[in-house]
Amino acid sequence: MTVWAWDYDPSAEYETKVLPPGAVAEVEQLANELAALGRWRDCRSSLAVVSRAA
């Protein structure tokens, strides 16, 4: 069996150099907001399980 690997690992600077100024910061902000929403959803589902058990 052949082991296959992906060796392409560019730097963040290489990947983002064609973006307009501020685009990386905006994407990072949106990613943080999505992560916060995911944490909120996880907390809500955990609270629902605890309240049903009580």
mmCIF entry with sequence, helices, sheets and N, C-alpha, C, O atoms, coordinates in Angstrom:
data_MODEL
# 
_entry.id   MODEL 
# 
_entity.id                         1 
_entity.type                       polymer 
_entity.pdbx_number_of_molecules   1 
# 
_entity_poly.entity_id                      1 
_entity_poly.type                           'polypeptide(L)' 
_entity_poly.nstd_linkage                   no 
_entity_poly.nstd_monomer                   no 
_entity_poly.pdbx_seq_one_letter_code       MTVWAWDYDPSAEYETKVLPPGAVAEVEQLANELAALGRWRDCRSSLAVVSRAA 
_entity_poly.pdbx_seq_one_letter_code_can   MTVWAWDYDPSAEYETKVLPPGAVAEVEQLANELAALGRWRDCRSSLAVVSRAA 
_entity_poly.pdbx_strand_id                 A 
# 
loop_
_entity_poly_seq.entity_id 
_entity_poly_seq.num 
_entity_poly_seq.mon_id 
_entity_poly_seq.hetero 
1 1  MET n 
1 2  THR n 
1 3  VAL n 
1 4  TRP n 
1 5  ALA n 
1 6  TRP n 
1 7  ASP n 
1 8  TYR n 
1 9  ASP n 
1 10 PRO n 
1 11 SER n 
1 12 ALA n 
1 13 GLU n 
1 14 TYR n 
1 15 GLU n 
1 16 THR n 
1 17 LYS n 
1 18 VAL n 
1 19 LEU n 
1 20 PRO n 
1 21 PRO n 
1 22 GLY n 
1 23 ALA n 
1 24 VAL n 
1 25 ALA n 
1 26 GLU n 
1 27 VAL n 
1 28 GLU n 
1 29 GLN n 
1 30 LEU n 
1 31 ALA n 
1 32 ASN n 
1 33 GLU n 
1 34 LEU n 
1 35 ALA n 
1 36 ALA n 
1 37 LEU n 
1 38 GLY n 
1 39 ARG n 
1 40 TRP n 
1 41 ARG n 
1 42 ASP n 
1 43 CYS n 
1 44 ARG n 
1 45 SER n 
1 46 SER n 
1 47 LEU n 
1 48 ALA n 
1 49 VAL n 
1 50 VAL n 
1 51 SER n 
1 52 ARG n 
1 53 ALA n 
1 54 ALA n 
# 
_struct_asym.id          A 
_struct_asym.entity_id   1 
# 
loop_
_struct_conf.conf_type_id 
_struct_conf.id 
_struct_conf.pdbx_PDB_helix_id 
_struct_conf.beg_label_comp_id 
_struct_conf.beg_label_asym_id 
_struct_conf.beg_label_seq_id 
_struct_conf.pdbx_beg_PDB_ins_code 
_struct_conf.end_label_comp_id 
_struct_conf.end_label_asym_id 
_struct_conf.end_label_seq_id 
_struct_conf.pdbx_end_PDB_ins_code 
_struct_conf.beg_auth_comp_id 
_struct_conf.beg_auth_asym_id 
_struct_conf.beg_auth_seq_id 
_struct_conf.end_auth_comp_id 
_struct_conf.end_auth_asym_id 
_struct_conf.end_auth_seq_id 
_struct_conf.pdbx_PDB_helix_class 
_struct_conf.details 
_struct_conf.pdbx_PDB_helix_length 
HELX_P HELX_P1 AA1 ALA A 12 ? THR A 16 ? ALA A 12 THR A 16 1 ? 5  
HELX_P HELX_P2 AA2 ALA A 23 ? ALA A 53 ? ALA A 23 ALA A 53 1 ? 31 
# 
_struct_conf_type.id          HELX_P 
_struct_conf_type.criteria    ? 
_struct_conf_type.reference   ? 
# 
loop_
_atom_site.group_PDB 
_atom_site.id 
_atom_site.type_symbol 
_atom_site.label_atom_id 
_atom_site.label_alt_id 
_atom_site.label_comp_id 
_atom_site.label_asym_id 
_atom_site.label_entity_id 
_atom_site.label_seq_id 
_atom_site.pdbx_PDB_ins_code 
_atom_site.Cartn_x 
_atom_site.Cartn_y 
_atom_site.Cartn_z 
_atom_site.occupancy 
_atom_site.B_iso_or_equiv 
_atom_site.pdbx_formal_charge 
_atom_site.auth_seq_id 
_atom_site.auth_comp_id 
_atom_site.auth_asym_id 
_atom_site.auth_atom_id 
_atom_site.pdbx_PDB_model_num 
ATOM 1   N N  . MET A 1 1  ? 0.842   -1.178 0.000  1.00 0.00 ? 1  MET A N  1 
ATOM 2   C CA . MET A 1 1  ? 0.000   0.000  0.000  1.00 0.00 ? 1  MET A CA 1 
ATOM 3   C C  . MET A 1 1  ? 0.890   1.245  0.000  1.00 0.00 ? 1  MET A C  1 
ATOM 4   O O  . MET A 1 1  ? 1.880   1.309  0.729  1.00 0.00 ? 1  MET A O  1 
ATOM 5   N N  . THR A 1 2  ? 0.541   2.202  -0.798 1.00 0.00 ? 2  THR A N  1 
ATOM 6   C CA . THR A 1 2  ? 1.307   3.431  -0.911 1.00 0.00 ? 2  THR A CA 1 
ATOM 7   C C  . THR A 1 2  ? 0.790   4.464  0.091  1.00 0.00 ? 2  THR A C  1 
ATOM 8   O O  . THR A 1 2  ? -0.417  4.663  0.232  1.00 0.00 ? 2  THR A O  1 
ATOM 9   N N  . VAL A 1 3  ? 1.715   5.107  0.773  1.00 0.00 ? 3  VAL A N  1 
ATOM 10  C CA . VAL A 1 3  ? 1.338   6.180  1.689  1.00 0.00 ? 3  VAL A CA 1 
ATOM 11  C C  . VAL A 1 3  ? 1.377   7.483  0.907  1.00 0.00 ? 3  VAL A C  1 
ATOM 12  O O  . VAL A 1 3  ? 2.394   7.826  0.304  1.00 0.00 ? 3  VAL A O  1 
ATOM 13  N N  . TRP A 1 4  ? 0.278   8.198  0.922  1.00 0.00 ? 4  TRP A N  1 
ATOM 14  C CA . TRP A 1 4  ? 0.187   9.448  0.185  1.00 0.00 ? 4  TRP A CA 1 
ATOM 15  C C  . TRP A 1 4  ? 0.200   10.599 1.177  1.00 0.00 ? 4  TRP A C  1 
ATOM 16  O O  . TRP A 1 4  ? -0.454  10.518 2.217  1.00 0.00 ? 4  TRP A O  1 
ATOM 17  N N  . ALA A 1 5  ? 0.919   11.651 0.885  1.00 0.00 ? 5  ALA A N  1 
ATOM 18  C CA . ALA A 1 5  ? 0.966   12.818 1.762  1.00 0.00 ? 5  ALA A CA 1 
ATOM 19  C C  . ALA A 1 5  ? 0.885   14.094 0.945  1.00 0.00 ? 5  ALA A C  1 
ATOM 20  O O  . ALA A 1 5  ? 1.276   14.128 -0.222 1.00 0.00 ? 5  ALA A O  1 
ATOM 21  N N  . TRP A 1 6  ? 0.385   15.116 1.557  1.00 0.00 ? 6  TRP A N  1 
ATOM 22  C CA . TRP A 1 6  ? 0.288   16.426 0.938  1.00 0.00 ? 6  TRP A CA 1 
ATOM 23  C C  . TRP A 1 6  ? 1.376   17.285 1.555  1.00 0.00 ? 6  TRP A C  1 
ATOM 24  O O  . TRP A 1 6  ? 1.365   17.526 2.762  1.00 0.00 ? 6  TRP A O  1 
ATOM 25  N N  . ASP A 1 7  ? 2.321   17.753 0.739  1.00 0.00 ? 7  ASP A N  1 
ATOM 26  C CA . ASP A 1 7  ? 3.472   18.480 1.249  1.00 0.00 ? 7  ASP A CA 1 
ATOM 27  C C  . ASP A 1 7  ? 3.369   19.998 1.089  1.00 0.00 ? 7  ASP A C  1 
ATOM 28  O O  . ASP A 1 7  ? 4.273   20.718 1.511  1.00 0.00 ? 7  ASP A O  1 
ATOM 29  N N  . TYR A 1 8  ? 2.305   20.488 0.498  1.00 0.00 ? 8  TYR A N  1 
ATOM 30  C CA . TYR A 1 8  ? 2.156   21.920 0.265  1.00 0.00 ? 8  TYR A CA 1 
ATOM 31  C C  . TYR A 1 8  ? 1.773   22.607 1.574  1.00 0.00 ? 8  TYR A C  1 
ATOM 32  O O  . TYR A 1 8  ? 0.706   22.333 2.123  1.00 0.00 ? 8  TYR A O  1 
ATOM 33  N N  . ASP A 1 9  ? 2.608   23.474 2.069  1.00 0.00 ? 9  ASP A N  1 
ATOM 34  C CA . ASP A 1 9  ? 2.361   24.166 3.328  1.00 0.00 ? 9  ASP A CA 1 
ATOM 35  C C  . ASP A 1 9  ? 2.830   25.614 3.215  1.00 0.00 ? 9  ASP A C  1 
ATOM 36  O O  . ASP A 1 9  ? 3.874   25.972 3.759  1.00 0.00 ? 9  ASP A O  1 
ATOM 37  N N  . PRO A 1 10 ? 2.056   26.455 2.503  1.00 0.00 ? 10 PRO A N  1 
ATOM 38  C CA . PRO A 1 10 ? 2.493   27.838 2.305  1.00 0.00 ? 10 PRO A CA 1 
ATOM 39  C C  . PRO A 1 10 ? 2.335   28.659 3.576  1.00 0.00 ? 10 PRO A C  1 
ATOM 40  O O  . PRO A 1 10 ? 1.573   28.296 4.473  1.00 0.00 ? 10 PRO A O  1 
ATOM 41  N N  . SER A 1 11 ? 3.053   29.758 3.643  1.00 0.00 ? 11 SER A N  1 
ATOM 42  C CA . SER A 1 11 ? 2.954   30.654 4.793  1.00 0.00 ? 11 SER A CA 1 
ATOM 43  C C  . SER A 1 11 ? 1.670   31.482 4.701  1.00 0.00 ? 11 SER A C  1 
ATOM 44  O O  . SER A 1 11 ? 1.075   31.608 3.631  1.00 0.00 ? 11 SER A O  1 
ATOM 45  N N  . ALA A 1 12 ? 1.262   32.036 5.823  1.00 0.00 ? 12 ALA A N  1 
ATOM 46  C CA . ALA A 1 12 ? 0.080   32.900 5.842  1.00 0.00 ? 12 ALA A CA 1 
ATOM 47  C C  . ALA A 1 12 ? 0.310   34.132 4.973  1.00 0.00 ? 12 ALA A C  1 
ATOM 48  O O  . ALA A 1 12 ? -0.612  34.601 4.306  1.00 0.00 ? 12 ALA A O  1 
ATOM 49  N N  . GLU A 1 13 ? 1.533   34.657 4.976  1.00 0.00 ? 13 GLU A N  1 
ATOM 50  C CA . GLU A 1 13 ? 1.837   35.830 4.162  1.00 0.00 ? 13 GLU A CA 1 
ATOM 51  C C  . GLU A 1 13 ? 1.666   35.523 2.669  1.00 0.00 ? 13 GLU A C  1 
ATOM 52  O O  . GLU A 1 13 ? 1.151   36.352 1.918  1.00 0.00 ? 13 GLU A O  1 
ATOM 53  N N  . TYR A 1 14 ? 2.095   34.344 2.249  1.00 0.00 ? 14 TYR A N  1 
ATOM 54  C CA . TYR A 1 14 ? 1.962   33.957 0.839  1.00 0.00 ? 14 TYR A CA 1 
ATOM 55  C C  . TYR A 1 14 ? 0.487   33.848 0.453  1.00 0.00 ? 14 TYR A C  1 
ATOM 56  O O  . TYR A 1 14 ? 0.083   34.300 -0.619 1.00 0.00 ? 14 TYR A O  1 
ATOM 57  N N  . GLU A 1 15 ? -0.299  33.254 1.323  1.00 0.00 ? 15 GLU A N  1 
ATOM 58  C CA . GLU A 1 15 ? -1.718  33.037 1.024  1.00 0.00 ? 15 GLU A CA 1 
ATOM 59  C C  . GLU A 1 15 ? -2.532  34.323 1.015  1.00 0.00 ? 15 GLU A C  1 
ATOM 60  O O  . GLU A 1 15 ? -3.527  34.411 0.297  1.00 0.00 ? 15 GLU A O  1 
ATOM 61  N N  . THR A 1 16 ? -2.138  35.308 1.786  1.00 0.00 ? 16 THR A N  1 
ATOM 62  C CA . THR A 1 16 ? -2.954  36.512 1.942  1.00 0.00 ? 16 THR A CA 1 
ATOM 63  C C  . THR A 1 16 ? -2.414  37.750 1.241  1.00 0.00 ? 16 THR A C  1 
ATOM 64  O O  . THR A 1 16 ? -3.022  38.816 1.338  1.00 0.00 ? 16 THR A O  1 
ATOM 65  N N  . LYS A 1 17 ? -1.304  37.641 0.547  1.00 0.00 ? 17 LYS A N  1 
ATOM 66  C CA . LYS A 1 17 ? -0.693  38.849 -0.023 1.00 0.00 ? 17 LYS A CA 1 
ATOM 67  C C  . LYS A 1 17 ? -1.533  39.501 -1.121 1.00 0.00 ? 17 LYS A C  1 
ATOM 68  O O  . LYS A 1 17 ? -1.325  40.680 -1.407 1.00 0.00 ? 17 LYS A O  1 
ATOM 69  N N  . VAL A 1 18 ? -2.452  38.802 -1.737 1.00 0.00 ? 18 VAL A N  1 
ATOM 70  C CA . VAL A 1 18 ? -3.267  39.382 -2.811 1.00 0.00 ? 18 VAL A CA 1 
ATOM 71  C C  . VAL A 1 18 ? -4.575  39.981 -2.290 1.00 0.00 ? 18 VAL A C  1 
ATOM 72  O O  . VAL A 1 18 ? -5.332  40.573 -3.060 1.00 0.00 ? 18 VAL A O  1 
ATOM 73  N N  . LEU A 1 19 ? -4.845  39.835 -1.006 1.00 0.00 ? 19 LEU A N  1 
ATOM 74  C CA . LEU A 1 19 ? -6.084  40.369 -0.443 1.00 0.00 ? 19 LEU A CA 1 
ATOM 75  C C  . LEU A 1 19 ? -5.961  41.861 -0.174 1.00 0.00 ? 19 LEU A C  1 
ATOM 76  O O  . LEU A 1 19 ? -4.875  42.354 0.130  1.00 0.00 ? 19 LEU A O  1 
ATOM 77  N N  . PRO A 1 20 ? -7.081  42.583 -0.287 1.00 0.00 ? 20 PRO A N  1 
ATOM 78  C CA . PRO A 1 20 ? -7.040  44.012 0.015  1.00 0.00 ? 20 PRO A CA 1 
ATOM 79  C C  . PRO A 1 20 ? -6.768  44.245 1.503  1.00 0.00 ? 20 PRO A C  1 
ATOM 80  O O  . PRO A 1 20 ? -7.027  43.364 2.323  1.00 0.00 ? 20 PRO A O  1 
ATOM 81  N N  . PRO A 1 21 ? -6.256  45.408 1.851  1.00 0.00 ? 21 PRO A N  1 
ATOM 82  C CA . PRO A 1 21 ? -5.967  45.713 3.253  1.00 0.00 ? 21 PRO A CA 1 
ATOM 83  C C  . PRO A 1 21 ? -7.227  45.559 4.120  1.00 0.00 ? 21 PRO A C  1 
ATOM 84  O O  . PRO A 1 21 ? -8.313  45.988 3.730  1.00 0.00 ? 21 PRO A O  1 
ATOM 85  N N  . GLY A 1 22 ? -7.072  44.964 5.256  1.00 0.00 ? 22 GLY A N  1 
ATOM 86  C CA . GLY A 1 22 ? -8.191  44.795 6.180  1.00 0.00 ? 22 GLY A CA 1 
ATOM 87  C C  . GLY A 1 22 ? -8.980  43.515 5.989  1.00 0.00 ? 22 GLY A C  1 
ATOM 88  O O  . GLY A 1 22 ? -9.775  43.148 6.854  1.00 0.00 ? 22 GLY A O  1 
ATOM 89  N N  . ALA A 1 23 ? -8.779  42.829 4.878  1.00 0.00 ? 23 ALA A N  1 
ATOM 90  C CA . ALA A 1 23 ? -9.562  41.620 4.613  1.00 0.00 ? 23 ALA A CA 1 
ATOM 91  C C  . ALA A 1 23 ? -9.240  40.511 5.611  1.00 0.00 ? 23 ALA A C  1 
ATOM 92  O O  . ALA A 1 23 ? -10.141 39.818 6.083  1.00 0.00 ? 23 ALA A O  1 
ATOM 93  N N  . VAL A 1 24 ? -7.974  40.343 5.927  1.00 0.00 ? 24 VAL A N  1 
ATOM 94  C CA . VAL A 1 24 ? -7.582  39.289 6.871  1.00 0.00 ? 24 VAL A CA 1 
ATOM 95  C C  . VAL A 1 24 ? -8.180  39.572 8.250  1.00 0.00 ? 24 VAL A C  1 
ATOM 96  O O  . VAL A 1 24 ? -8.690  38.662 8.903  1.00 0.00 ? 24 VAL A O  1 
ATOM 97  N N  . ALA A 1 25 ? -8.121  40.816 8.687  1.00 0.00 ? 25 ALA A N  1 
ATOM 98  C CA . ALA A 1 25 ? -8.683  41.180 9.988  1.00 0.00 ? 25 ALA A CA 1 
ATOM 99  C C  . ALA A 1 25 ? -10.190 40.944 10.017 1.00 0.00 ? 25 ALA A C  1 
ATOM 100 O O  . ALA A 1 25 ? -10.726 40.485 11.026 1.00 0.00 ? 25 ALA A O  1 
ATOM 101 N N  . GLU A 1 26 ? -10.872 41.253 8.922  1.00 0.00 ? 26 GLU A N  1 
ATOM 102 C CA . GLU A 1 26 ? -12.320 41.049 8.860  1.00 0.00 ? 26 GLU A CA 1 
ATOM 103 C C  . GLU A 1 26 ? -12.667 39.562 8.907  1.00 0.00 ? 26 GLU A C  1 
ATOM 104 O O  . GLU A 1 26 ? -13.606 39.164 9.598  1.00 0.00 ? 26 GLU A O  1 
ATOM 105 N N  . VAL A 1 27 ? -11.921 38.750 8.182  1.00 0.00 ? 27 VAL A N  1 
ATOM 106 C CA . VAL A 1 27 ? -12.164 37.308 8.197  1.00 0.00 ? 27 VAL A CA 1 
ATOM 107 C C  . VAL A 1 27 ? -11.883 36.737 9.586  1.00 0.00 ? 27 VAL A C  1 
ATOM 108 O O  . VAL A 1 27 ? -12.627 35.881 10.063 1.00 0.00 ? 27 VAL A O  1 
ATOM 109 N N  . GLU A 1 28 ? -10.823 37.201 10.235 1.00 0.00 ? 28 GLU A N  1 
ATOM 110 C CA . GLU A 1 28 ? -10.519 36.739 11.588 1.00 0.00 ? 28 GLU A CA 1 
ATOM 111 C C  . GLU A 1 28 ? -11.635 37.116 12.552 1.00 0.00 ? 28 GLU A C  1 
ATOM 112 O O  . GLU A 1 28 ? -12.002 36.321 13.417 1.00 0.00 ? 28 GLU A O  1 
ATOM 113 N N  . GLN A 1 29 ? -12.177 38.319 12.412 1.00 0.00 ? 29 GLN A N  1 
ATOM 114 C CA . GLN A 1 29 ? -13.270 38.757 13.277 1.00 0.00 ? 29 GLN A CA 1 
ATOM 115 C C  . GLN A 1 29 ? -14.502 37.878 13.060 1.00 0.00 ? 29 GLN A C  1 
ATOM 116 O O  . GLN A 1 29 ? -15.136 37.447 14.023 1.00 0.00 ? 29 GLN A O  1 
ATOM 117 N N  . LEU A 1 30 ? -14.839 37.615 11.808 1.00 0.00 ? 30 LEU A N  1 
ATOM 118 C CA . LEU A 1 30 ? -15.993 36.760 11.513 1.00 0.00 ? 30 LEU A CA 1 
ATOM 119 C C  . LEU A 1 30 ? -15.785 35.335 12.039 1.00 0.00 ? 30 LEU A C  1 
ATOM 120 O O  . LEU A 1 30 ? -16.718 34.719 12.552 1.00 0.00 ? 30 LEU A O  1 
ATOM 121 N N  . ALA A 1 31 ? -14.579 34.824 11.911 1.00 0.00 ? 31 ALA A N  1 
ATOM 122 C CA . ALA A 1 31 ? -14.286 33.489 12.426 1.00 0.00 ? 31 ALA A CA 1 
ATOM 123 C C  . ALA A 1 31 ? -14.441 33.443 13.942 1.00 0.00 ? 31 ALA A C  1 
ATOM 124 O O  . ALA A 1 31 ? -14.956 32.467 14.488 1.00 0.00 ? 31 ALA A O  1 
ATOM 125 N N  . ASN A 1 32 ? -13.995 34.502 14.622 1.00 0.00 ? 32 ASN A N  1 
ATOM 126 C CA . ASN A 1 32 ? -14.165 34.566 16.079 1.00 0.00 ? 32 ASN A CA 1 
ATOM 127 C C  . ASN A 1 32 ? -15.638 34.619 16.467 1.00 0.00 ? 32 ASN A C  1 
ATOM 128 O O  . ASN A 1 32 ? -16.041 33.995 17.448 1.00 0.00 ? 32 ASN A O  1 
ATOM 129 N N  . GLU A 1 33 ? -16.443 35.357 15.709 1.00 0.00 ? 33 GLU A N  1 
ATOM 130 C CA . GLU A 1 33 ? -17.869 35.434 15.988 1.00 0.00 ? 33 GLU A CA 1 
ATOM 131 C C  . GLU A 1 33 ? -18.540 34.077 15.787 1.00 0.00 ? 33 GLU A C  1 
ATOM 132 O O  . GLU A 1 33 ? -19.384 33.673 16.586 1.00 0.00 ? 33 GLU A O  1 
ATOM 133 N N  . LEU A 1 34 ? -18.163 33.376 14.720 1.00 0.00 ? 34 LEU A N  1 
ATOM 134 C CA . LEU A 1 34 ? -18.716 32.040 14.485 1.00 0.00 ? 34 LEU A CA 1 
ATOM 135 C C  . LEU A 1 34 ? -18.318 31.072 15.596 1.00 0.00 ? 34 LEU A C  1 
ATOM 136 O O  . LEU A 1 34 ? -19.131 30.259 16.036 1.00 0.00 ? 34 LEU A O  1 
ATOM 137 N N  . ALA A 1 35 ? -17.075 31.159 16.046 1.00 0.00 ? 35 ALA A N  1 
ATOM 138 C CA . ALA A 1 35 ? -16.616 30.297 17.134 1.00 0.00 ? 35 ALA A CA 1 
ATOM 139 C C  . ALA A 1 35 ? -17.397 30.593 18.405 1.00 0.00 ? 35 ALA A C  1 
ATOM 140 O O  . ALA A 1 35 ? -17.768 29.673 19.134 1.00 0.00 ? 35 ALA A O  1 
ATOM 141 N N  . ALA A 1 36 ? -17.649 31.866 18.677 1.00 0.00 ? 36 ALA A N  1 
ATOM 142 C CA . ALA A 1 36 ? -18.420 32.239 19.865 1.00 0.00 ? 36 ALA A CA 1 
ATOM 143 C C  . ALA A 1 36 ? -19.846 31.710 19.767 1.00 0.00 ? 36 ALA A C  1 
ATOM 144 O O  . ALA A 1 36 ? -20.400 31.241 20.761 1.00 0.00 ? 36 ALA A O  1 
ATOM 145 N N  . LEU A 1 37 ? -20.440 31.781 18.594 1.00 0.00 ? 37 LEU A N  1 
ATOM 146 C CA . LEU A 1 37 ? -21.787 31.229 18.415 1.00 0.00 ? 37 LEU A CA 1 
ATOM 147 C C  . LEU A 1 37 ? -21.796 29.723 18.637 1.00 0.00 ? 37 LEU A C  1 
ATOM 148 O O  . LEU A 1 37 ? -22.742 29.186 19.213 1.00 0.00 ? 37 LEU A O  1 
ATOM 149 N N  . GLY A 1 38 ? -20.764 29.048 18.192 1.00 0.00 ? 38 GLY A N  1 
ATOM 150 C CA . GLY A 1 38 ? -20.669 27.601 18.411 1.00 0.00 ? 38 GLY A CA 1 
ATOM 151 C C  . GLY A 1 38 ? -20.543 27.271 19.880 1.00 0.00 ? 38 GLY A C  1 
ATOM 152 O O  . GLY A 1 38 ? -21.149 26.312 20.359 1.00 0.00 ? 38 GLY A O  1 
ATOM 153 N N  . ARG A 1 39 ? -19.754 28.062 20.606 1.00 0.00 ? 39 ARG A N  1 
ATOM 154 C CA . ARG A 1 39 ? -19.625 27.843 22.054 1.00 0.00 ? 39 ARG A CA 1 
ATOM 155 C C  . ARG A 1 39 ? -20.952 28.098 22.739 1.00 0.00 ? 39 ARG A C  1 
ATOM 156 O O  . ARG A 1 39 ? -21.328 27.362 23.651 1.00 0.00 ? 39 ARG A O  1 
ATOM 157 N N  . TRP A 1 40 ? -21.678 29.144 22.309 1.00 0.00 ? 40 TRP A N  1 
ATOM 158 C CA . TRP A 1 40 ? -22.972 29.459 22.893 1.00 0.00 ? 40 TRP A CA 1 
ATOM 159 C C  . TRP A 1 40 ? -23.943 28.307 22.650 1.00 0.00 ? 40 TRP A C  1 
ATOM 160 O O  . TRP A 1 40 ? -24.674 27.909 23.558 1.00 0.00 ? 40 TRP A O  1 
ATOM 161 N N  . ARG A 1 41 ? -23.953 27.775 21.442 1.00 0.00 ? 41 ARG A N  1 
ATOM 162 C CA . ARG A 1 41 ? -24.841 26.659 21.124 1.00 0.00 ? 41 ARG A CA 1 
ATOM 163 C C  . ARG A 1 41 ? -24.504 25.452 21.993 1.00 0.00 ? 41 ARG A C  1 
ATOM 164 O O  . ARG A 1 41 ? -25.403 24.787 22.506 1.00 0.00 ? 41 ARG A O  1 
ATOM 165 N N  . ASP A 1 42 ? -23.220 25.167 22.159 1.00 0.00 ? 42 ASP A N  1 
ATOM 166 C CA . ASP A 1 42 ? -22.810 24.036 22.989 1.00 0.00 ? 42 ASP A CA 1 
ATOM 167 C C  . ASP A 1 42 ? -23.234 24.240 24.435 1.00 0.00 ? 42 ASP A C  1 
ATOM 168 O O  . ASP A 1 42 ? -23.676 23.295 25.090 1.00 0.00 ? 42 ASP A O  1 
ATOM 169 N N  . CYS A 1 43 ? -23.105 25.465 24.942 1.00 0.00 ? 43 CYS A N  1 
ATOM 170 C CA . CYS A 1 43 ? -23.518 25.755 26.320 1.00 0.00 ? 43 CYS A CA 1 
ATOM 171 C C  . CYS A 1 43 ? -25.016 25.589 26.473 1.00 0.00 ? 43 CYS A C  1 
ATOM 172 O O  . CYS A 1 43 ? -25.483 25.029 27.465 1.00 0.00 ? 43 CYS A O  1 
ATOM 173 N N  . ARG A 1 44 ? -25.770 26.068 25.505 1.00 0.00 ? 44 ARG A N  1 
ATOM 174 C CA . ARG A 1 44 ? -27.231 25.956 25.578 1.00 0.00 ? 44 ARG A CA 1 
ATOM 175 C C  . ARG A 1 44 ? -27.658 24.506 25.559 1.00 0.00 ? 44 ARG A C  1 
ATOM 176 O O  . ARG A 1 44 ? -28.553 24.126 26.313 1.00 0.00 ? 44 ARG A O  1 
ATOM 177 N N  . SER A 1 45 ? -27.045 23.677 24.714 1.00 0.00 ? 45 SER A N  1 
ATOM 178 C CA . SER A 1 45 ? -27.443 22.272 24.659 1.00 0.00 ? 45 SER A CA 1 
ATOM 179 C C  . SER A 1 45 ? -27.053 21.561 25.940 1.00 0.00 ? 45 SER A C  1 
ATOM 180 O O  . SER A 1 45 ? -27.781 20.676 26.390 1.00 0.00 ? 45 SER A O  1 
ATOM 181 N N  . SER A 1 46 ? -25.921 21.921 26.543 1.00 0.00 ? 46 SER A N  1 
ATOM 182 C CA . SER A 1 46 ? -25.513 21.323 27.817 1.00 0.00 ? 46 SER A CA 1 
ATOM 183 C C  . SER A 1 46 ? -26.474 21.728 28.922 1.00 0.00 ? 46 SER A C  1 
ATOM 184 O O  . SER A 1 46 ? -26.836 20.906 29.765 1.00 0.00 ? 46 SER A O  1 
ATOM 185 N N  . LEU A 1 47 ? -26.888 22.986 28.923 1.00 0.00 ? 47 LEU A N  1 
ATOM 186 C CA . LEU A 1 47 ? -27.838 23.439 29.939 1.00 0.00 ? 47 LEU A CA 1 
ATOM 187 C C  . LEU A 1 47 ? -29.186 22.745 29.787 1.00 0.00 ? 47 LEU A C  1 
ATOM 188 O O  . LEU A 1 47 ? -29.838 22.435 30.784 1.00 0.00 ? 47 LEU A O  1 
ATOM 189 N N  . ALA A 1 48 ? -29.604 22.501 28.567 1.00 0.00 ? 48 ALA A N  1 
ATOM 190 C CA . ALA A 1 48 ? -30.881 21.824 28.335 1.00 0.00 ? 48 ALA A CA 1 
ATOM 191 C C  . ALA A 1 48 ? -30.825 20.397 28.872 1.00 0.00 ? 48 ALA A C  1 
ATOM 192 O O  . ALA A 1 48 ? -31.804 19.917 29.444 1.00 0.00 ? 48 ALA A O  1 
ATOM 193 N N  . VAL A 1 49 ? -29.722 19.727 28.703 1.00 0.00 ? 49 VAL A N  1 
ATOM 194 C CA . VAL A 1 49 ? -29.573 18.349 29.211 1.00 0.00 ? 49 VAL A CA 1 
ATOM 195 C C  . VAL A 1 49 ? -29.616 18.358 30.727 1.00 0.00 ? 49 VAL A C  1 
ATOM 196 O O  . VAL A 1 49 ? -30.258 17.501 31.335 1.00 0.00 ? 49 VAL A O  1 
ATOM 197 N N  . VAL A 1 50 ? -28.929 19.331 31.352 1.00 0.00 ? 50 VAL A N  1 
ATOM 198 C CA . VAL A 1 50 ? -28.913 19.415 32.821 1.00 0.00 ? 50 VAL A CA 1 
ATOM 199 C C  . VAL A 1 50 ? -30.297 19.736 33.352 1.00 0.00 ? 50 VAL A C  1 
ATOM 200 O O  . VAL A 1 50 ? -30.724 19.147 34.345 1.00 0.00 ? 50 VAL A O  1 
ATOM 201 N N  . SER A 1 51 ? -31.009 20.660 32.713 1.00 0.00 ? 51 SER A N  1 
ATOM 202 C CA . SER A 1 51 ? -32.330 21.044 33.214 1.00 0.00 ? 51 SER A CA 1 
ATOM 203 C C  . SER A 1 51 ? -33.336 19.902 33.027 1.00 0.00 ? 51 SER A C  1 
ATOM 204 O O  . SER A 1 51 ? -34.255 19.766 33.835 1.00 0.00 ? 51 SER A O  1 
ATOM 205 N N  . ARG A 1 52 ? -33.188 19.090 31.993 1.00 0.00 ? 52 ARG A N  1 
ATOM 206 C CA . ARG A 1 52 ? -34.083 17.934 31.811 1.00 0.00 ? 52 ARG A CA 1 
ATOM 207 C C  . ARG A 1 52 ? -33.820 16.868 32.862 1.00 0.00 ? 52 ARG A C  1 
ATOM 208 O O  . ARG A 1 52 ? -34.739 16.164 33.280 1.00 0.00 ? 52 ARG A O  1 
ATOM 209 N N  . ALA A 1 53 ? -32.568 16.746 33.292 1.00 0.00 ? 53 ALA A N  1 
ATOM 210 C CA . ALA A 1 53 ? -32.212 15.724 34.270 1.00 0.00 ? 53 ALA A CA 1 
ATOM 211 C C  . ALA A 1 53 ? -32.702 16.098 35.668 1.00 0.00 ? 53 ALA A C  1 
ATOM 212 O O  . ALA A 1 53 ? -32.878 15.221 36.513 1.00 0.00 ? 53 ALA A O  1 
ATOM 213 N N  . ALA A 1 54 ? -32.921 17.373 35.918 1.00 0.00 ? 54 ALA A N  1 
ATOM 214 C CA . ALA A 1 54 ? -33.308 17.824 37.268 1.00 0.00 ? 54 ALA A CA 1 
ATOM 215 C C  . ALA A 1 54 ? -34.762 17.561 37.583 1.00 0.00 ? 54 ALA A C  1 
ATOM 216 O O  . ALA A 1 54 ? -35.225 17.885 38.676 1.00 0.00 ? 54 ALA A O  1 
# 
